[in-house]
Amino acid sequence: MGQHQHELSAMNATASFSDLWSPDVMLFTLLIATVYFLVTGPMHKRFENATMATTRQKLLFVFALLLFYAAQGSPISYYGHHYLFSLHMLQQSILYFALPPIVLLAMPEWLLEKIFQPRPLNAMLRAFTHPLVAALLFNTLFSFYHIPFIFDAAALHHQWMTVYHVILILAAFAMWWPIVSPLSDSKRQLAGLKKLAYIFVNGVLITPACALIIFASDPLYATYISAPQLFPSLSTFSDQRLGGIIMKLVQELVYGSVLAYVFYHWYKQEKQDDLPMDEQPGALLIKTPATDEGRV
């Protein structure tokens, strides 16, 4: 009944508070926040070798939850699914490019080790976070999602779209893992030029999907062709092109920022490695005590 009313409100271009602000997503977000702060706070002593989350990790996690709710529980989600393709692309940009690296940086290493301690989960982690597998999996799934007949089929069946989005966000986390894995002993963590190359390859692989949308000569998605037009100055075709541009700009901004950060630290490390041993940071300079030539 609730889903039927939701569809009717979409058709009539009206929305209730529940439609716009998704109380269920709000409760889920608060539940995740509660679990995180309990486990990384007062309850951390129950786990072996566990420490409290740092202030930086806590702030990052709060920021990640705000991004998640903005994407999934705010009007961005409602209007993006029913009226504006551009908002739908903004939602995806947040979920797949901004959210995963922030969440991974917010997770204490010991907590992720506990989560992936069971052998089946650890095996899946190792398999799906291999750089080649992760890059191909995410970008292939992302590109397939934007093929018009697949997109429209998912849009007609709410459950299908939910499942596809869950799979996509898990693939996005796998794709980001080789870049920002918090596990210090992870063999999947790339370094130096390999990390730069991996980010560049991901940027290249996602380009065809964005280009398909930006340079299409006609509207592609029946879901938005038949949707009510909220803004007279924004046609369905212009909205579609805007969506592709938003996705590409956000992706370029995030990847570009990460590239600059990784390159800076790689260059800094290379400069340090080229210094003589006695000029290395933190090097111990062993000096022999001075002697008095006239002392017997």
Buried (B, 14 or more C-beta within 10 A) or exposed (E): EEEEEBEEBBEEEEBEEBBBBBEEBBEBBEEBBEEBBEBBEEEBEEBEEBEEBEEEBBEBBBBBBEBBBBBBBBBBBBBBBBBBBBBBBBBBBBBBBBBBBBBBBBBBBBBBBBEBEEEEEEEBBBEBBBBEBBBBBBBEBBBEBBEBEBBBBBBEEEEEBEEBBEBBBBBBBBBBBBBBBBBEEBEBBBEBEEBBEBBEBBBEBBBEBBEBBBEBEEBBBBBBBEBEBEEEEEEBBEBBBBBBBBBBEBBBEBBEEBBEEBBEEBEEEEEEEEEEEEEEEEEEEEEEEEEEEEEE
